[in-house]
């Protein structure tokens, strides 16, 4: 919670009455073991309060209004 308050990622925390550290930890725990298995029906999906939500780098970058262009590798 301290990090959220310090950095202020307002676009990453929304539609919540109060944001509690325990809730954030619960969200991370609800990422399935098959998250990265292309053949799984839960591929790139997580469960948040009983809802299945698509969760991928593309979705995150789009929500944060970040470029979808590939960036050069840093050596």
C-alpha positions as CSV (number, residue, x, y, z in Angstrom):
1,X,0.0,0.0,0.0
2,X,2.8,2.4,0.8
3,X,4.2,2.0,-2.8
4,X,0.8,2.7,-4.3
5,X,0.4,5.8,-2.2
6,X,4.0,6.9,-2.9
7,X,4.1,6.3,-6.7
8,X,0.4,7.0,-7.3
9,X,-0.4,4.6,-10.1
10,X,-4.0,5.8,-10.3
11,X,-4.7,4.1,-13.6
12,X,-3.7,0.7,-12.1
13,X,-6.1,0.8,-9.1
14,X,-9.7,1.6,-10.0
15,X,-13.2,0.6,-9.2
16,X,-12.4,-0.2,-5.6
17,X,-13.9,1.4,-2.5
18,X,-10.8,0.9,-0.4
19,X,-7.6,-0.7,-1.5
20,X,-6.0,-3.0,1.1
21,X,-2.6,-4.7,1.0
22,X,-4.3,-8.0,1.8
23,X,-6.6,-7.7,-1.3
24,X,-3.6,-7.0,-3.5
25,X,-1.8,-10.1,-2.2
26,X,-5.0,-12.1,-2.8
27,X,-5.1,-10.9,-6.4
28,X,-1.5,-12.1,-7.0
29,X,-2.3,-15.5,-5.4
30,X,-5.3,-16.0,-7.8
31,X,-3.1,-16.2,-10.9
32,X,-3.5,-19.8,-12.0
33,X,-0.6,-22.2,-12.5
34,X,-1.7,-22.6,-16.1
35,X,-1.5,-18.8,-16.7
36,X,1.3,-19.2,-19.3
37,X,0.2,-22.5,-20.8
38,X,-1.0,-21.7,-24.3
39,X,-3.3,-24.8,-24.3
40,X,-5.0,-23.9,-21.1
41,X,-8.5,-22.3,-21.0
42,X,-7.1,-20.0,-18.4
43,X,-4.2,-18.8,-20.6
44,X,-3.4,-15.1,-19.6
45,X,-6.4,-14.9,-17.3
46,X,-6.7,-14.2,-13.6
47,X,-9.6,-14.3,-11.2
48,X,-10.6,-11.2,-9.3
49,X,-13.5,-11.4,-6.9
50,X,-14.9,-14.4,-8.8
51,X,-14.6,-12.8,-12.2
52,X,-12.3,-14.0,-14.9
53,X,-10.2,-11.2,-16.2
54,X,-7.9,-11.2,-19.3
55,X,-4.4,-10.3,-18.1
56,X,-1.5,-9.9,-20.5
57,X,1.3,-7.4,-21.3
58,X,-0.8,-6.1,-24.2
59,X,-3.8,-5.5,-22.1
60,X,-1.8,-3.8,-19.4
61,X,0.0,-1.5,-21.8
62,X,-3.2,-0.6,-23.6
63,X,-4.8,0.3,-20.3
64,X,-1.8,2.4,-19.3
65,X,-1.8,4.1,-22.7
66,X,1.7,2.9,-23.4
67,X,3.1,2.2,-26.8
68,X,2.6,-1.3,-28.2
69,X,5.7,-0.9,-30.4
70,X,8.6,-3.2,-29.4
71,X,11.4,-1.5,-27.7
72,X,15.1,-2.1,-28.4
73,X,16.9,-4.5,-26.1
74,X,19.3,-2.8,-23.7
75,X,22.7,-4.4,-23.5
